[in-house]
Amino acid sequence: MRGLSRSSFAAVEERFNAVAATADLGRLAEDLHAVAVLLDGQHGLRRNLADPARPAEQKAEVVRSLLGGKISDAALETVVAAVSVKWSRSADLSDALERLSVFASAAEAESQSRLDDVEDELFRFGRIVEATPELRLALVDPAIPEEAKRGLLGDLLGDRVAPASLRLITQLVLHPRGHSLERGLDEYIQLVAEQRQQLVAVVRSAVPLSDGQRQRLAAWLRTTYGREVHLNTEVDPRVLGGFSVRLGDEMIDTTIAGRIEEVRRRLAG
C-alpha cells in the first residue's frame, strides 16, 4: 500500500488493535478474511464502500445492515473503520482486511506462545509444496472442490501445526485472491513477522547450520539491519559450500556456486 492507503491502514489498524484486545482472535481472523473474499466477488459493493465521495456514516450503515449478526462484533467494528477512511484503490480495502486477518491469526499464535511455530510451519509447507508437484496441483486446481482441498489439508496438517498455521494455509488454498500459493505463503510469513517488528531471512547452505552458526548469523543480521531477524534455513547441496541469505529483495551470497556464477558472468562480459 502507498500514499493515502498507507495512512488509512494505520488508522484502521489502531481500531483493530483496540477491539482485538478482548476478541476471539481465531474468529476475528476468519471473519475479516471472509469479508475480504466477499468484497472480491462483489465489485460494485466494494467500489461503493471504498468510494471517497460517499459519506463515511452512510457506508458504515451499509456494512452494519449487511454484516450485523453475521460476523463478530470485533470484526464488524474493524470493517466499519475500514470503510470510513479513504483508499487509493478500492482493492486496497480488501487487501487491508486480509492483512488484518493475518495479524489476528498471528496474535492468536502469540497468545499461545506459538508465533515461531507459525513462521516455521508456513515456510516448511511452502517448501513441501515446491518439492511435490502433485500436491501443488491438487491444492491449486480450480476443478477440485473446496471441501476436498480442506479435507486434504486436514489430513496433511491437522493437529501437527498450530491452529493459526492451518487457518492461514487453508485461506490461501481456498481463496488465493490473485496470489500464487508460494507468493501468498511468503507474504503471510512477512506479515506474521511484522507483528513483532521482525525481519525474515531465508538461509541456504550445503549442510545444516549448527546452533552456534545460526546464533552468530542472526546476531550479525540483527546488528546490520537494526531489527530482530528470524532465520528460515534450507539445506541445498547445489550451493556446494558457504551459504546464501535472502532478506526481502536483498541477497547475500557467500556460496561457492555463487562465486562460480560470478566468475562466469565476468568472463562472459
Summary of the structure (lengths in Angstrom):
residues: 269
radius of gyration: 20.8
end to end distance: 38.4
largest distance: 67.3
contacts: 813
relative contact order: 0.10
helix: 68%
strand: 9%
